[in-house]
Each structure stands twice: as structure tokens, then as C-alpha cells.
Amino acid sequence: MKILTFDTSLDKTYITLSENSHILSDVIIENHDEKYHSAYLIPSIVSILKDNNIQMKDIDAIGTNIGPGSFTGIRACVTVARVIAQQLDLPLVGISSLEILSRINTSNTKTAVVLDARKNQFYTAVYENKKEILAPLLTSAQDLKDFDFSNTFVISDTVSSDFLNENCSVQTCIYTEKNADLGKFLNSIVYERLSNTDQNEFIWGKLRPLYLQSPPVTISAKTKIS
């Protein structure tokens, strides 16, 4: 089973091609010049397939990050994933950013993932032994202060790390400093889902972005509001 997975929701673009659990290609793209890394998604997919002498019709399943994260990045990878899966009638597996990041912890310790959602809010989820204990949700700063982080490995971004250190005396693993290959984590989770779940559950039309809060809306100064 050839699995193509990609993620443009976090700090970089991650694209991975595998034969079952065996990784064939693994590409990581950072922002370049004035272009956001998600702009390179489609050309990079084409290049990966060409390098492996594989055509898009040879792909058996698609996996993607559904968020939360960059609104632009979520839209990019979810839209591309849905189009490919629809056109080729492929199973499409959506995985949250927080579950992907939880795989940074390779121990059996309970894992909490906390990401900055701005406006004094945070995306939070908890996992243990690769199982979801607390589904991704939007939490307030006060809720986070009341959270029990004992015996928990905490993964975060820089903003969340500073907040947790100052307000909860919690030290975290900052994922951008860890420089982990999140693409491989995504691919591994997608393979696990496909191996253990009826593929009829992965219909492209069921996939929805996991925004958890409304996308930002910018109103032009020229817009007249009546």
C-alpha cells in the first residue's frame, strides 16, 4: 500500500511517501524568500512521485494534517488532500497537529500538547500510549493554569512554553527546537489508522479542517458597513 501524506499546518511543509510503513521519500520544506512553505506543496508532491517512478494513480491512500495550526496551511493541505482523494477515489485520513506532535515523546509517559491559539487561549490535547485521552480543544489561560500536569511530558511552542513556565512551573519540550521529522510521525499514524480501521471510514467527503476557532477575518478600510 503506497501512502502519500503531507502537512502544511505547522512550522514547515512535510511530505512523505511510504510503502506501508517503509518510507520511500521524506521531504521537509521551510519558508523560502517571501513565499510561505505551503506554496511548494504541489510541485514537491509531483517531484517526489517522479523521483520514485510513481504516478498519482499508483497511490493507495492519502493522509494529511487537519489542524489546528496556520489557517492558510490548514486550507492548503486539506484542499489538496480532498481533491486528490476525490479524483482517485482514495481513502483520506485526517490527523490533528496535536496528535502528530505527541509522537515526539517516545516514552510511555502521558503526553500533553499545548499550542498558542492567541488571544490568551491555547490548543490542548492529552495522549497516552498512542491513545487519545483528551481530544483537541480550545482552552483559556485560566483553564490551563488549573490543568494537572503531574507525571506528564509536555510538548509546546515557544509562547505556550513561556506561559506554562511562568504560571504553572511546568517545563516543556518546544517542538520547533526539537527539530523532529513530523512528516514521518504523520505517515506512521496514517498507516496505523489504515491498518486497524475499516477504510470506509476514510471517505474524502467526511474530512473537515480542525480549526477549533473561527478563522481571522480582515475587513478592508474601504468596506462600507451599513
Sequence and secondary structure as in RCSB ss.txt:
>XXXX:A:sequence
MKILTFDTSLDKTYITLSENSHILSDVIIENHDEKYHSAYLIPSIVSILKDNNIQMKDIDAIGTNIGPGSFTGIR
ACVTVARVIAQQLDLPLVGISSLEILSRINTSNTKTAVVLDARKNQFYTAVYENKKEILAPLLTSAQDLKDFDFS
NTFVISDTVSSDFLNENCSVQTCIYTEKNADLGKFLNSIVYERLSNTDQNEFIWGKLRPLYLQSPPVTISAKTKI
S
>XXXX:A:secstr
 EEEEEE SSSSEEEEEEETTEEEEEEEE  BTTB GGGGHHHHHHHHHHHTT  GGG  EEEEEEESS HHHHH
HHHHHHHHHHHHHT  EEEEEHHHHHHTT  SSSEEEEEEEEETTEEEEEEEETTEEEEEEEEEEHHHHHTS  T
TEEEEE HHHHHHHHHHH    EEHHHHT  HHHHHHHHHHHHHHHS GGG  GGG     SS       TT   
 
